[in-house]
């Protein structure tokens, strides 16, 4: 699956959006396998439900991941 990654980091949170199509924001990561994508998602947010997250990306073409930073 061809993947683009957009990242926005603030003091309180990190927002990462993964896209299947070019939406004019982010960088192109290449044509990645399912395993590579799942590994990247788990690197961003280790406690995410990985099958559900991958399914959302595959079906809707967008996966927003919000990580709240601790104090």
Secondary structure by P-SEA (a helix, b strand, c coil): cbbbbbbbbcccbbbbbbbccccccccccccccaaaaaaaaaaaccccaaaaaaaaaaaccbbbbbbbbcc
